[in-house]
């Protein structure tokens, strides 16, 4: 997994509440058996004016000029600024895969849906929770100033705006440790194999029906 | 010892160890997989040279993009016309064969929607921890199990270690007392709950559904309710074990028998919250006050009783909410203050992991029996949740009732709930759907979904617009 330590990047808006995973990556693209290649279809229904399908040449499709990520001033954005309950809906990890493939490394919002939030950390993507009034103010500053770029420092757990204002955020220590070092979760868990085996043996003795072959 | 909630008990009984950072390793008893969220996890195992920790904990079935017409279905995997979908279903078959996983394949009678076949086969049982790469895994919580959706990285993690790294959630009790009125279904109950708490109301919580209404409810009904916990923001929904649970489980193909049943029953009887257990949040609703529900907008919390009118954004003070209502009205092609019963329908979908069990089929059939689908409804499809539900319904003659009423009777799968297969809405079409999400484009590009229970969907198919099903029941 890619490590996330400190990122200075352009901010782009996703200015609506309850952005769901169907909006982030529509279902027709979930048929892929790969983890990559979802970027061109991130927010497909908002980015393009026609219906997308897997395998098509996206460069030939009509672009929605109203959509922020299509606008010149937000090209190359690595940080997405969003509203509350971002990532609600399905468990599809294709949502963080699509954001990552597009080039987004961090999403800032007042709140996230649980499964999406969790999935981000497995993919080197940092979801940052900031209070609603701070998010409001970042939206305002971003709209007011073209090229609005901020720093997200995971080590210090701070977002730093261009005027030097700092906004603290919290990430639980295990997730932070894994993200800072780009660590694979599975390898870490398997260090506890003996504990897992011991637990399993006890469970097999007390509830044998759980271990029958299917 | 302090009093525990059902969630506390399930958490404690699966707790392997706490790590230095305070997160926990939780043991997973059952892992259900399907074709969409598993291929990258199998690939990850191969790349790392890892094997499944415990192969008999995993059960598989293809559901999300299998076709539902008998013509396309008859040739099995090879008959799937969509190349990308066919490769995905074939990949599941190949992975299950390679790793030795039990799979109910496309035309096995036991195939169906993951969250239907789990309880139906007895692969999912009370007291288990159950995960699946699908957010509606909470359905299994109806059994008194700790069940929730996970992402693909976690699917791989459970494959390799039989554990999840987890943080304990908070406890929420949603208590619905009293009795439901006639014509009010479990779906109406859960939609009313989501309307009250909002789509993020349960975020960070495990919800236990308690109170008279759930004690009186069938297992199928409890599954409908737990299924939509996630639409209220909660990964986990649960109902305590009682005699209804035990009667449902006993005799299922993978349920314990004989002496092991006695052992299991003794353990399962303790799967309820202690009388003085502490909940971090309690929501109370009067069951008798719940009316049949219809969603009007593009989020499951945008739901109202059928007797209501569509909201007017000018009555909303919060600017983000106001804009949300305006956007939803525009997408849905509705006018502020329009009566719900004036919404005309183009399609009807009865199915999905929310409402495709035998009881849902019976409820819908009872409404359409002896009636005809309205002409303005182009298509009304009924998609049973599994091959076994289909067989049971056909034994009871329900398929004939649907067909005589002008509805289509299909092969089992997720179908139009998320429209990964050919079953989808056209742009601008309104659909009365028994599924669980009304997000923009969910059931097809530009499609307009209205979430309802099976009785209300059936009534809408007959009337061509929403009506209070209780009006039909009087005649």
Boltz contact constraints between the chains, C-beta under 6 A:
constraints:
  - contact:
      token1: [A, 17]
      token2: [B, 320]
      max_distance: 6.0
  - contact:
      token1: [A, 17]
      token2: [B, 324]
      max_distance: 6.0
  - contact:
      token1: [A, 18]
      token2: [B, 299]
      max_distance: 6.0
  - contact:
      token1: [A, 20]
      token2: [B, 439]
      max_distance: 6.0
  - contact:
      token1: [A, 22]
      token2: [B, 439]
      max_distance: 6.0
  - contact:
      token1: [A, 22]
      token2: [B, 442]
      max_distance: 6.0
  - contact:
      token1: [A, 26]
      token2: [B, 441]
      max_distance: 6.0
  - contact:
      token1: [A, 27]
      token2: [B, 418]
      max_distance: 6.0
  - contact:
      token1: [A, 27]
      token2: [B, 420]
      max_distance: 6.0
  - contact:
      token1: [A, 30]
      token2: [B, 36]
      max_distance: 6.0
  - contact:
      token1: [A, 31]
      token2: [B, 84]
      max_distance: 6.0
  - contact:
      token1: [A, 31]
      token2: [B, 85]
      max_distance: 6.0
  - contact:
      token1: [A, 31]
      token2: [B, 88]
      max_distance: 6.0
  - contact:
      token1: [A, 33]
      token2: [B, 39]
      max_distance: 6.0
  - contact:
      token1: [A, 33]
      token2: [B, 88]
      max_distance: 6.0
  - contact:
      token1: [A, 33]
      token2: [B, 91]
      max_distance: 6.0
  - contact:
      token1: [A, 35]
      token2: [B, 40]
      max_distance: 6.0
  - contact:
      token1: [A, 45]
      token2: [B, 441]
      max_distance: 6.0
  - contact:
      token1: [A, 51]
      token2: [B, 445]
      max_distance: 6.0
  - contact:
      token1: [A, 54]
      token2: [B, 84]
      max_distance: 6.0
  - contact:
      token1: [A, 85]
      token2: [B, 200]
      max_distance: 6.0
  - contact:
      token1: [A, 88]
      token2: [B, 199]
      max_distance: 6.0
  - contact:
      token1: [A, 90]
      token2: [B, 135]
      max_distance: 6.0
  - contact:
      token1: [A, 91]
      token2: [B, 133]
      max_distance: 6.0
  - contact:
      token1: [A, 91]
      token2: [B, 134]
      max_distance: 6.0
  - contact:
      token1: [A, 91]
      token2: [B, 135]
      max_distance: 6.0
  - contact:
      token1: [A, 91]
      token2: [B, 149]
      max_distance: 6.0
  - contact:
      token1: [A, 91]
      token2: [B, 151]
      max_distance: 6.0
  - contact:
      token1: [A, 93]
      token2: [B, 151]
      max_distance: 6.0
  - contact:
      token1: [A, 93]
      token2: [B, 152]
      max_distance: 6.0
  - contact:
      token1: [A, 114]
      token2: [B, 203]
      max_distance: 6.0
  - contact:
      token1: [A, 114]
      token2: [B, 235]
      max_distance: 6.0
  - contact:
      token1: [A, 115]
      token2: [B, 135]
      max_distance: 6.0
  - contact:
      token1: [A, 115]
      token2: [B, 149]
      max_distance: 6.0
  - contact:
      token1: [A, 119]
      token2: [B, 151]
      max_distance: 6.0
  - contact:
      token1: [A, 122]
      token2: [B, 153]
      max_distance: 6.0
  - contact:
      token1: [A, 173]
      token2: [B, 21]
      max_distance: 6.0
  - contact:
      token1: [A, 174]
      token2: [B, 21]
      max_distance: 6.0
  - contact:
      token1: [A, 174]
      token2: [B, 23]
      max_distance: 6.0
  - contact:
      token1: [A, 185]
      token2: [B, 157]
      max_distance: 6.0
  - contact:
      token1: [A, 186]
      token2: [B, 157]
      max_distance: 6.0
  - contact:
      token1: [A, 186]
      token2: [B, 160]
      max_distance: 6.0
  - contact:
      token1: [A, 189]
      token2: [B, 161]
      max_distance: 6.0
  - contact:
      token1: [A, 189]
      token2: [B, 163]
      max_distance: 6.0
  - contact:
      token1: [A, 190]
      token2: [B, 161]
      max_distance: 6.0
  - contact:
      token1: [A, 195]
      token2: [B, 16]
      max_distance: 6.0
  - contact:
      token1: [A, 195]
      token2: [B, 17]
      max_distance: 6.0
  - contact:
      token1: [A, 196]
      token2: [B, 16]
      max_distance: 6.0
  - contact:
      token1: [A, 196]
      token2: [B, 163]
      max_distance: 6.0
  - contact:
      token1: [A, 199]
      token2: [B, 16]
      max_distance: 6.0
  - contact:
      token1: [A, 199]
      token2: [B, 27]
      max_distance: 6.0
  - contact:
      token1: [A, 209]
      token2: [B, 256]
      max_distance: 6.0
  - contact:
      token1: [A, 209]
      token2: [B, 260]
      max_distance: 6.0
  - contact:
      token1: [A, 209]
      token2: [B, 264]
      max_distance: 6.0
  - contact:
      token1: [A, 210]
      token2: [B, 29]
      max_distance: 6.0
  - contact:
      token1: [A, 213]
      token2: [B, 56]
      max_distance: 6.0
  - contact:
      token1: [A, 214]
      token2: [B, 56]
      max_distance: 6.0
  - contact:
      token1: [A, 214]
      token2: [B, 59]
      max_distance: 6.0
  - contact:
      token1: [A, 214]
      token2: [B, 102]
      max_distance: 6.0
